[in-house]
Amino acid sequence: MTMTESPPATETQSVAPVPSPAVGLYDWISTSDHKRIGRTWIRASLLMLLGTAVVGILIGFEQVDASSVDVFGGDNSYFQLWGLYRFALVLMVAAPLLIGLAMVVVPMQIGATNIAFPRAALAAGWGYLLGAGITVVSVLAGGGWGALDGVSQDEADAIALTLLGTGMVIVSLLLGAICVATTVISLRTSGMNLLRVPLFAWSMLVACTVWLLTLPVAIANLAIMYVDLRGGPLTFGNPEGSDAMYAQVAWVLDQPQIYAIAIPALGIIASIVPVIAGTRQIAHWVMVAFIGVFGLLSVGGWSQPYFANTSDEILYIAFGLAIVLPVFAVIGGAAATLAAGDAPVGLPAAHLLGALGAGVILLAAVVSGAMKVIEPFDLIGTSAHTGLMNLTALAAITAGLAGLWFWAPKIGGGFMPSGLGRLVILDFIAGALLLGIPQVVAGFFDSPDLMVTDIDDSVVDAMSLVSAIGAVLVAVGALGVILALIASMRGSGDAPGDNPWNGHTLEWATTSPPPVGNFDEPPAKVVSEAPLLDIADEEVDA
C-alpha cells in the first residue's frame, strides 16, 4: 500500500509538472493534492476565528459589568458560550490553522511529492468542518459542556450532540496529525535526516506526536460523559446543574497541555527569521533540541484536576517552571540569528512582525504559567487560567498568520497584501496582549475563572474593560485577515516569483504556485538544513 497518490521520484526519474485543472465542486470534495486540502483547513479555520472572536467580544462585555449587562440571557447561556469560545479558539481555530498550513508547506519543505495518506487528510478536513458545525449548532440550541441550571431532556440531547461534535473535531485533528507526522518521518528526500529537517516541519512532527499521545485521553473523557448522559447515573450531567462535564475536559485548555497547541509557533518563528536575516540559523541543532523539550513539557494528559488535585504536585510545578527555558532559548536563538544577519532596515514585513509578535505573546504566556504554579500567588481557579489559554492560543494563531503571509506564494500562488498585513498583524498582537495579560493580572485579585456574577473590585473591573478592548481588536484583526485572503485570491498585484524572499528550504525550489507533484525534478541530495543556501554557496565558489 502506498502512502501517497503519486509515489516519490527516484534520483534517476523526473516528475513532470502537471497543470492544475479547473477547481470545481467535485474537485473540492475529492482532491488528493495536499495544497488544496490544506487551503480548505486554512479557510475554514479563519472563518471560525472570526466567529469565535465575536463570541469573545460578547463575553468581554458581559464581564465588564455582569450586574447590568445581560448579553446572554442568563448564567447558563453565558456558561455555554463561554465554553464554546474556549474550545473553539484552541481546537477549531489554532490547531486547524496550523495543520492546514503544515499540509501545504511541510511536504514541499522535505522534498515530497504529496502528503502521506492524502485521502485521509481530505477526510480529516471534512470531518473537522462537520464536527465544528455540529458543535456550534448544538451549543446554540442549548447544549454545551454541562449546564449550570439543570439538564432537561432537550438540553441533554443538545449536550450529547456537543460531545459528539467535539469528539469529531478531535478525531479529525488526530487524523490530520497522523498524515503530517508520517510525511515528515517517511517521505523525506535523499540526505535529509531529522537534524536537517526544516524547523517548521520538525515542530509539526513534535506537535503531532504530542497531540497523538494526549488528545485520545480527551476522547475517552468525552465518551465517558456521553455514556453517563445517555444511560448512566448522571454523575457529570447532574440534573440539579453542574459544570462537572466541562471540568472533566478542561485540562485540554490548561497548562501544561495548552502549550502543545503552540509548538508549531516556535518552528514558524525559526523558519522566518533566518530568511529575513539572510543567513543560516545559529545552532540549528540546539533549536531542534529545545523545540523537542518544549513539546515534552507540554504533555498534559496526566494532569486532570477533576479527578485529582495536581496543582501542588512537584511534577506539575516543575513543568510549569521549566517550560520557560525552551521558549527563551528559541526566541534567543532567533534574535541572535537576526542580529548576526543582514536584515532589511525599515518597517518589518508582515511575516516578520507576526513571527516576533508570536514570540512575545508566547513568552508572556509561559511566564504567566510559571507564576500560576507558584503557590504563594494563589492563581489556581482564577481568571489567570483564561488569560494563559488566550495568550497561548493567540500566540499560535499569530504565528500561523505570519506563516500565511510568508508562504502565500506557495499556498495560493500570489502575495498577501503587505500594507494590510502589517496593520492586521500589529492589531492582532495588540489584541492578544490586551486580552490575555489583564486576565492574568485580575487573577491576582481573586477574579474567578468562570465569572458570571459582578465583582466589586475596581482593579478587576478595569482589567475586564481592557480585556474586552483586546477582544474587539482580535475580532477586527480576524476580519482583516479574511479581507486580505480574499484580496490575494482575486490575484491582484505582481507575480511573486518562485523564491521572492530568498528562502533557504526546498519549498522555495519549486514554482509559485507549485504544480501537482510539487517539483519538476527530484531535489538534489540534501547536505544541510538550508539546501538552497548550499546551492548559492556552490555558485559563489564556482
C-alpha positions in Angstrom: 0.0 0.0 0.0 1.4 3.4 -0.9 1.3 6.4 1.3 0.8 9.0 -1.5 -1.2 9.2 -4.6 2.0 9.8 -6.6 5.0 7.8 -5.5 8.2 9.7 -4.7 10.5 10.1 -7.6 13.9 8.3 -7.6 17.1 10.1 -8.3 17.0 9.0 -11.9 13.3 9.7 -12.5 12.0 13.2 -13.1 8.5 14.3 -12.2 6.9 16.5 -14.9 4.8 19.4 -13.6 1.1 18.8 -14.2 -1.0 21.9 -14.8 -3.6 22.4 -12.1 -7.1 21.7 -13.5 -10.0 24.0 -13.0 -11.3 23.7 -9.5 -15.0 22.7 -9.3 -17.2 21.3 -6.6 -16.3 17.7 -7.4 -12.5 18.5 -7.2 -13.0 20.4 -4.0 -14.6 17.4 -2.3 -12.4 14.7 -3.9 -8.9 16.2 -4.5 -5.8 14.4 -3.3 -3.5 17.4 -3.8 -2.1 18.4 -0.4 -2.1 22.1 -1.3 -5.9 22.2 -1.9 -6.6 20.1 1.1 -4.5 22.5 3.3 -6.3 25.5 1.8 -9.6 24.0 2.9 -8.3 23.7 6.5 -6.9 27.2 6.5 -10.0 29.0 5.1 -12.4 27.1 7.5 -10.2 27.9 10.5 -10.1 31.6 9.6 -13.9 31.8 9.3 -14.1 30.0 12.7 -11.6 32.6 14.0 -14.0 35.5 13.1 -17.0 33.8 14.7 -15.0 32.9 17.9 -13.7 36.5 18.1 -17.3 37.8 18.0 -18.3 35.4 20.9 -15.2 36.7 22.7 -16.4 40.3 22.4 -19.8 39.4 23.9 -18.2 37.5 26.8 -15.9 40.5 27.4 -18.7 43.0 27.6 -20.6 40.6 29.9 -17.7 40.5 32.2 -17.2 44.3 32.3 -20.5 44.8 34.2 -22.2 41.5 34.9 -24.8 43.1 37.2 -26.3 45.4 34.5 -25.3 43.8 31.2 -27.1 40.5 30.3 -26.0 39.7 26.8 -26.7 36.0 27.0 -30.0 36.0 28.9 -28.8 34.1 32.0 -25.9 32.4 33.7 -26.4 29.1 31.9 -26.4 30.6 28.4 -23.3 32.6 29.4 -21.6 29.3 30.6 -22.5 27.6 27.3 -21.0 30.3 25.1 -18.0 30.7 27.5 -17.2 27.1 26.9 -17.7 27.3 23.2 -15.3 30.2 22.9 -12.6 28.3 24.7 -12.9 25.0 22.9 -13.4 26.8 19.5 -10.3 29.0 20.0 -8.0 26.1 20.7 -9.5 23.1 18.8 -11.4 24.7 16.0 -9.1 27.7 15.1 -5.5 27.4 16.3 -5.0 23.7 15.7 -6.7 23.5 12.3 -4.9 26.6 11.1 -1.6 25.1 11.9 -2.5 21.7 10.4 -3.7 23.4 7.2 -0.5 25.4 6.9 1.5 22.2 7.5 -0.4 20.2 4.9 0.5 22.8 2.3 4.1 23.6 3.3 5.6 20.5 5.0 5.6 18.1 2.0 7.4 20.7 -0.1 9.8 21.5 2.7 11.0 17.9 2.9 11.0 17.4 -0.9 8.0 15.1 -1.1 5.5 15.0 -4.0 2.4 14.8 -1.7 1.4 14.4 1.9 1.2 10.9 3.3 -2.4 9.4 3.1 -3.9 12.3 1.1 -7.4 10.8 1.1 -7.2 10.6 4.9 -6.1 14.2 5.1 -9.1 15.2 3.0 -11.4 13.1 5.1 -10.0 14.8 8.2 -10.7 18.2 6.8 -14.3 17.4 6.1 -14.6 15.7 9.5 -13.3 18.9 11.1 -15.8 21.0 9.3 -18.7 18.7 10.1 -17.7 18.3 13.8 -17.2 22.1 14.2 -20.6 22.7 12.7 -22.3 20.2 14.9 -20.6 21.7 18.0 -21.6 25.3 17.2 -25.2 24.5 16.3 -25.7 22.2 19.3 -24.4 24.9 21.7 -26.7 27.5 20.2 -29.6 25.0 20.6 -29.0 24.8 24.4 -26.1 22.2 24.5 -22.6 22.7 25.7 -20.4 21.0 28.2 -22.9 20.8 31.0 -25.5 23.1 32.4 -25.5 25.3 35.5 -29.3 25.4 36.0 -30.1 21.7 35.5 -30.2 19.4 32.5 -33.6 19.0 30.9 -34.3 16.3 28.3 -33.9 18.7 25.4 -30.7 20.1 26.8 -29.4 16.5 27.3 -29.9 15.8 23.6 -28.1 19.1 22.7 -25.3 18.3 25.1 -24.9 14.8 23.6 -24.5 16.5 20.2 -21.9 18.9 21.6 -19.9 15.9 22.9 -20.3 14.2 19.6 -19.2 17.3 17.6 -16.2 17.9 20.0 -15.1 14.3 19.5 -15.4 14.5 15.8 -13.2 17.6 15.8 -10.5 15.9 17.9 -10.6 12.7 15.8 -10.2 14.8 12.7 -7.2 16.7 14.2 -5.6 13.4 15.2 -6.1 12.0 11.6 -4.6 15.2 10.2 -1.7 14.9 12.6 -1.0 11.3 11.5 -0.8 12.5 7.9 1.6 15.3 8.7 3.8 13.3 11.1 4.0 10.3 8.7 5.1 12.7 5.9 8.0 14.0 7.9 9.0 10.6 9.1 8.7 8.6 5.9 8.8 10.9 2.8 11.9 13.0 3.3 14.1 13.5 0.3 17.5 12.0 -0.1 20.1 13.1 2.5 17.5 14.8 4.8 17.8 13.2 8.3 15.8 14.5 11.2 18.5 17.0 12.2 18.3 18.5 8.7 14.5 18.8 8.6 13.4 22.4 8.4 12.3 23.7 11.8 8.7 24.2 10.9 8.4 20.6 9.7 10.3 19.5 12.8 8.0 21.5 15.1 4.9 20.0 13.4 6.4 16.5 13.9 6.8 17.3 17.6 3.4 18.8 17.9 1.6 16.0 16.1 3.4 13.5 18.3 2.2 15.3 21.5 -1.3 15.6 20.1 -1.4 11.9 19.3 -0.2 11.0 22.8 -2.6 13.2 24.7 -5.8 14.1 22.8 -7.1 10.4 22.8 -7.4 10.9 26.5 -9.8 13.7 25.8 -11.8 11.4 23.5 -12.0 9.0 26.4 -13.3 11.8 28.7 -16.0 12.6 26.1 -17.0 9.0 25.7 -17.4 8.6 29.5 -19.6 11.7 29.7 -21.7 10.6 26.7 -22.4 7.2 28.2 -23.2 8.8 31.5 -25.5 11.3 29.9 -27.4 8.7 27.9 -27.6 5.8 30.3 -25.7 6.3 33.5 -26.4 7.9 36.9 -25.8 11.4 35.5 -22.6 11.9 37.5 -21.4 14.5 35.1 -24.7 15.8 33.7 -26.3 16.4 37.1 -30.0 17.3 36.8 -29.6 19.9 39.5 -27.0 21.7 37.5 -23.2 21.3 37.3 -20.1 22.4 35.4 -18.6 18.9 36.0 -18.7 18.0 32.3 -16.7 21.0 31.4 -14.3 20.4 34.3 -13.5 16.9 33.2 -12.1 18.1 29.8 -10.8 21.5 31.0 -7.3 20.1 31.2 -7.1 20.4 27.4 -7.3 24.2 27.8 -4.9 24.5 30.8 -1.2 24.0 31.4 0.7 22.0 30.5 -1.5 20.7 27.7 -2.4 24.1 26.3 1.2 24.7 25.4 1.0 21.8 22.9 -1.0 24.0 20.6 1.9 26.5 20.3 4.7 24.1 19.5 4.5 24.9 15.7 4.7 28.6 16.6 8.4 28.1 17.6 9.0 26.4 14.2 7.4 29.2 12.3 9.5 31.8 14.2 12.7 29.8 13.5 11.8 29.4 9.8 11.0 33.1 9.1 13.8 34.9 11.0 16.9 33.3 9.2 15.4 34.1 5.8 14.8 37.7 6.8 18.3 37.9 8.2 19.8 36.3 5.0 21.9 33.8 7.0 21.8 30.3 8.5 20.1 29.7 11.7 22.6 29.9 14.5 23.0 26.5 16.3 20.3 24.8 14.3 20.6 21.5 16.2 20.1 23.4 19.5 16.9 24.9 18.2 15.8 21.3 17.2 16.5 20.1 20.8 14.7 23.0 22.5 11.6 22.6 20.3 11.6 19.0 21.3 12.0 19.9 25.0 9.1 22.3 24.7 7.0 19.5 23.3 7.9 17.2 26.1 6.9 19.7 28.7 3.6 20.3 27.1 2.4 16.7 27.5 -0.6 17.1 29.8 -2.9 14.1 29.7 -1.7 13.1 33.1 -2.8 16.4 34.7 -6.6 16.3 35.2 -7.6 18.3 38.2 -11.2 17.0 38.1 -10.0 13.5 39.2 -7.1 14.5 41.4 -5.6 17.8 42.6 -2.3 18.1 40.7 -1.6 21.8 41.3 0.6 21.1 44.3 2.4 18.1 42.8 6.1 18.6 42.1 5.8 17.4 38.5 3.1 20.0 37.7 5.2 22.7 39.3 8.3 21.6 37.5 6.6 21.5 34.1 5.2 25.0 34.7 8.5 26.5 35.6 10.7 24.6 33.2 8.6 25.5 30.1 10.0 29.0 30.2 13.5 27.8 29.3 12.9 26.4 25.8 10.8 29.4 24.8 13.6 31.8 25.9 16.2 29.6 24.1 14.3 29.5 20.8 13.5 33.2 20.9 17.1 34.0 21.9 18.4 31.8 19.0 16.1 33.6 16.6 17.2 37.0 17.9 20.9 36.1 17.7 20.4 35.0 14.1 18.6 38.2 13.2 21.4 40.2 14.8 24.1 38.2 13.0 22.5 38.6 9.6 21.7 41.4 7.3 18.1 42.2 7.9 16.5 45.0 5.8 16.3 48.4 7.5 12.8 49.9 8.0 9.3 48.6 8.9 9.5 44.8 9.1 7.4 42.8 6.7 4.1 41.4 7.9 5.6 37.9 8.3 8.5 39.1 10.4 6.1 41.2 12.6 4.0 38.1 13.1 6.9 35.9 14.0 8.3 38.4 16.5 4.8 39.1 17.9 4.1 35.5 18.3 7.3 35.1 20.3 6.4 38.0 22.6 2.9 36.6 23.2 4.1 33.1 23.9 6.7 34.4 26.2 4.0 36.3 28.1 2.0 33.0 28.2 4.8 30.8 29.7 5.7 33.5 32.3 2.1 33.7 33.3 2.0 29.9 33.5 5.1 29.9 35.7 3.5 32.4 38.1 0.3 30.3 38.2 2.2 27.2 39.6 3.9 29.2 42.3 1.7 28.6 45.3 2.0 32.0 47.1 0.5 33.7 44.1 -2.7 31.6 44.6 -3.8 31.8 40.9 -5.4 28.4 40.7 -9.1 28.7 39.8 -8.8 32.4 38.9 -9.1 34.2 35.6 -5.4 33.6 35.1 -6.4 30.3 33.6 -8.3 32.1 30.9 -5.5 34.6 30.4 -3.0 31.8 29.9 -5.2 30.0 27.4 -5.9 33.2 25.4 -2.2 34.1 25.3 -1.1 30.6 24.2 -3.8 30.1 21.6 -3.4 33.6 20.2 0.4 33.2 20.0 -0.2 30.1 17.9 -2.7 31.9 15.7 -0.4 34.9 15.3 2.4 32.6 14.2 0.0 30.9 11.8 -0.9 34.3 10.3 2.8 35.1 9.9 3.1 31.8 8.1 0.2 32.7 5.8 2.0 35.9 4.7 5.4 34.2 4.4 4.3 31.1 2.5 1.5 32.8 0.5 3.2 32.3 -2.9 3.2 28.5 -2.2 -0.2 28.4 -0.7 -2.2 30.4 -3.3 0.4 31.5 -5.9 0.4 35.2 -5.0 1.3 37.6 -2.3 -0.9 38.6 0.6 -1.4 42.4 0.8 1.7 43.7 2.6 0.3 47.0 3.9 -2.9 45.4 5.2 -0.8 42.6 6.5 1.2 44.9 8.8 -1.9 46.5 10.1 -3.6 43.2 10.7 -0.6 41.6 12.4 0.0 44.6 14.7 -3.7 44.8 15.6 -3.7 41.1 16.4 -0.6 41.3 18.6 -2.0 44.2 20.5 -5.4 42.5 20.8 -3.8 39.3 22.1 -1.8 41.0 24.8 -4.6 43.3 25.9 -7.0 40.3 26.0 -4.8 37.9 27.9 -2.5 39.8 30.2 -5.3 41.7 32.1 -7.0 38.4 32.8 -3.8 37.2 34.4 -3.5 40.4 36.4 -7.1 40.1 37.5 -6.3 36.6 38.8 -4.0 38.2 41.5 -7.2 40.0 42.8 -9.2 36.7 43.0 -11.2 37.2 39.9 -12.8 33.8 39.3 -12.2 31.8 36.1 -15.9 31.5 35.3 -17.1 35.0 36.1 -20.9 35.1 35.9 -21.5 37.5 38.9 -20.4 41.0 39.4 -17.2 41.5 41.4 -16.9 44.7 43.5 -13.3 45.4 42.7 -12.1 48.4 40.7 -8.9 46.7 39.5 -10.8 43.7 38.3 -13.4 46.0 36.6 -10.5 47.9 34.9 -8.8 44.7 33.8 -12.1 43.4 32.4 -12.6 46.5 30.4 -9.1 46.3 28.9 -9.6 42.7 28.1 -12.9 43.5 26.3 -11.0 46.0 24.2 -8.5 43.3 23.4 -11.3 41.0 22.3 -12.5 43.8 19.9 -9.0 44.2 18.4 -8.8 40.4 17.9 -12.1 40.4 16.1 -11.0 43.3 13.9 -7.8 41.5 13.1 -9.7 38.4 12.2 -11.9 40.4 9.8 -8.7 41.9 8.3 -7.2 38.5 7.7 -10.2 37.3 5.8 -10.2 40.5 3.7 -6.5 40.0 2.9 -7.2 36.4 2.0 -10.0 37.5 -0.4 -7.7 40.1 -1.9 -5.0 37.5 -2.5 -7.5 35.1 -4.0 -8.5 37.7 -6.6 -5.0 37.6 -7.9 -4.3 41.4 -7.9 -0.7 42.6 -7.7 2.6 41.4 -9.1 3.5 37.7 -9.6 5.7 36.7 -6.6 8.2 34.6 -8.5 9.5 31.2 -7.3 11.6 32.5 -4.4 10.6 36.0 -3.5 12.1 36.0 0.0 15.3 34.2 -0.9 14.2 31.3 1.2 16.6 28.5 2.4 14.4 25.4 2.3 13.0 23.2 -0.5 9.6 24.7 -0.8 11.2 27.7 -2.4 12.9 25.5 -5.1 9.5 25.0 -6.9 7.3 27.3 -8.8 4.6 29.7 -7.4 2.0 28.2 -7.3 3.6 24.7 -7.1 2.3 22.1 -9.6 0.7 18.8 -8.7 3.7 16.7 -7.6 5.4 19.9 -6.3 8.8 19.5 -8.2 9.6 19.2 -11.9 12.5 17.0 -11.0 13.7 15.4 -7.7 15.6 17.8 -5.4 19.3 17.3 -5.2 20.7 15.3 -2.2 20.4 17.4 0.9 23.6 18.0 2.9 22.3 20.6 5.5 19.2 22.2 6.9 19.4 25.0 4.3 19.8 23.3 0.9 19.2 26.5 -1.1 21.9 28.3 0.7 24.2 25.4 -0.1 23.4 25.8 -3.8 24.1 29.5 -3.6 27.4 28.9 -1.8 28.4 26.5 -4.5 27.6 29.0 -7.2 29.7 31.7 -5.4 32.7 29.3 -5.1 32.4 28.3 -8.7 
